[in-house]
Amino acid sequence: MTTSFKPSLREGMTITGKWKHARYRIERLLGEGSNGKVYLVLQERDRSYCALKVGADAVDLQSEINVLKLLAKGQGREPFLLDVDDLYALDGREYPFYTMRYVRGLTLDDYIKQHGKEWFPLVGLNLLNKLAALHESGWVFGDLKVENVLVADYGHAQLVDFGGVTASGKGIRQFTEIYDRGYWNCGTRTADPKYDLFSFAVLCIQLHEPKRLKGLTHELLPQNRSESDLMSIVMDSDALKPIAGWLGRAFAGQFRDGREAADAWRLLMHRSDRTKQTAMPGWLKGLAAVSAILFATSLLWLLYNVL
């Protein structure tokens, strides 16, 4: 879901916080959510880039700010939340905003397209570890989707847009229908770790079989949607079939939390690696060994002649 609330901040314009007077130059729009817009901005004081989220509802935005503050406690890391203030926009109204560290990277979808789907197992593990840390702090991400994951070098995943983060046991604050277990008649919209893991499983399908997933949402009546429809896509997909067991457990809510799910994913990766090694033809293994020996011999010969 997106929002069309004002203000629409133009690229190149400079805004100033009402209370702390920090100045930010708008570089570009990074994205929109149901409760605000996020811009890449340049902080004039130290010439550093950060992400600025401006919202229409001060109470709603304050909930996000409180979550970010709690998540930062005791982690000993560079703070994610940088500044909180209000601004006067072009329409004369006052809007709350906060700034956070700018996470450099690509959206999950773009990263996989550029680097190849063979990176997804590692990215998926990193993402599950992020969710596990959140769950262990008593929170559920809520609005997990492709657009809310950025991936940097070596598959490092980062969750962004904390508008849907909800305390465990509370009603999910913000969600996207296709990733929502309630949409698929697979559970409630009460925040628990299993909610995020269901969304993660749908995210796997969205990355590998987006057209079929979209078609499924158009074909089925709301009351007929179920996890079996999602699993039918999985079982017909060469890319998803190797993780069908894991996805089935996630759809059925059989993982206790993100940590158990991450451990199961890691074990699946190790088994897959061993299978690939075992499946390598003997002649190919021999060729690889001979190539390694020839390379080592050539290197020693080169060093000998140089010295």
Summary of the structure (lengths in Angstrom):
residues: 307
radius of gyration: 23.3
end to end distance: 66.5
largest distance: 77.3
contacts: 927
relative contact order: 0.09
helix: 49%
strand: 19%
